[in-house]
Amino acid sequence: MSAVKIGFYGHVRQYHNLKAEIDKAINDVLESGSFVMGPILVRFEKELAAYCNMKEAAGVNSGTDALWLALVAWGIGPGDEVITTSNTFFATAEAIWLAGATPVFVDIDPATCNIDTGLIQAAISPRTKAIIPVHLYGQCAKMREVARIAKAHNLRVLEDNAQALGARGDDFAIGELSDAVAASFIIQKNLGCFGDGGALISNDPDLVAQVRKLRNHGSVKRSHHSIGYNSRLDEIHAAVLSVKLKQLDRWNDQRRSIAKMYDEGLKDTSLKLPVALPGYRHIYHLYVVETPGRDALQAYLQDRGITALTHYPIAIHQQEGYPWGHSARVCGSLKHTERSAAQVLSLPMYPELTAEEARITIEAIRDWDKSQK
Ligand SMILES: Cc1ncc(COP(=O)(O)O)c(C=O)c1O
């Protein structure tokens, strides 16, 4: 067994680094007697909206629900189509299905793994109502192009920002060129609570008000209901997120420094490395390399005590049973999506990863790469 142990996540290290502040924030909630829909949530929603430089945010219980409830609030449902990619976490498409609408998958740009904006136009039909670009791995999709097409066809744009809080485009901010932004705070995200959480952030107060209603059984006033759901962000999570949000830019900078080490250390190997677009602030929620020998490399690293994971090894349209009796449309070839699914490997990446751990990981990958020649 290897003496080295480099895990994929740094959750516990992160907690230890902020222990006093997090413990106090949780304790304050416990002593307050207010656990759901209280003042800490209201405060966090304001902090989050301010961080995103947007007007309002509504905390919900997951990123999936943030996507789904925005679609529901817009009345997007059966008979409607929403364009996105199949190279994303399952929830992007699931939210479309939950709303009753049809996901339409277009291929990705092989360089960034984000939606190939050149393919969106051809995917539009009379039923198209929205586009969901995903800011995969921590880098923004090309929002200027998405927004231009959406405007020309009167489509909504909902940014799936589960992976890129704190990222920026070259000349645009997340939220600036869309109708709404969905965030996820599941623990493994770059801003994570101790469990599940999410938020819908928008400059449209009516949309946020509608989502606030939907997340709470259609109610904003005690005992007054219309149909909704139960999807609230609890006070304890909001309290933890408030503490962590203050660290987010610093953490993202640390991720970028680790990415730089990986870039440097792996640049002359056979691996395809992440491509950061010029001027974009990629925040490396994940550092994803590609190689046809992915499974062998993953096993080789595991034998050396280094955990690398795959995001995402089975594209949505390749999942067993797809589309489970729902409607879906694949527009053109998804060859880059399929290649990516077969080759991606995410290296350990979190702000608390030490330079020494990154160095050991690089060395192990270089050794494996040499053994392949
Ligand atoms: C791209 C993407 N979209 C949506 C989600 C869904 O978020 P959640 O797990 O909070 O429901 C996630 C993360 O899990 C994600 O990575």
The ligand as a Tripos MOL2 file, in Angstrom:
@<TRIPOS>MOLECULE
LIG
   16    16     1     0     0
SMALL
NO_CHARGES

@<TRIPOS>ATOM
      1 C1        -23.1320   21.4310  -13.9250 C.3       1 LIG1
      2 C2        -24.0450   21.0860  -12.7890 C.ar      1 LIG1
      3 N1        -25.3550   21.3900  -12.8790 N.ar      1 LIG1
      4 C3        -26.2020   21.1390  -11.8880 C.ar      1 LIG1
      5 C4        -25.7720   20.5500  -10.7220 C.ar      1 LIG1
      6 C5        -26.7840   20.2380   -9.6830 C.3       1 LIG1
      7 O1        -26.5120   20.7810   -8.4620 O.3       1 LIG1
      8 P1        -27.0190   20.0450   -7.1190 P.3       1 LIG1
      9 O2        -26.1770   18.8360   -6.9230 O.co2     1 LIG1
     10 O3        -26.8210   21.0800   -6.0650 O.co2     1 LIG1
     11 O4        -28.4440   19.7130   -7.3250 O.co2     1 LIG1
     12 C6        -24.4200   20.2360  -10.5600 C.ar      1 LIG1
     13 C7        -23.8280   19.6570   -9.3290 C.2       1 LIG1
     14 O5        -24.0840   18.7770   -8.7110 O.2       1 LIG1
     15 C8        -23.5350   20.4990  -11.6280 C.ar      1 LIG1
     16 O6        -22.2330   20.2060  -11.5330 O.3       1 LIG1
@<TRIPOS>BOND
     1     1     2 1
     2     2     3 ar
     3     2    15 ar
     4     3     4 ar
     5     4     5 ar
     6     5     6 1
     7     5    12 ar
     8     6     7 1
     9     7     8 1
    10     8     9 2
    11     8    10 1
    12     8    11 1
    13    12    13 1
    14    12    15 ar
    15    13    14 2
    16    15    16 1
@<TRIPOS>SUBSTRUCTURE
     1 LIG1         1 GROUP 0 **** ****
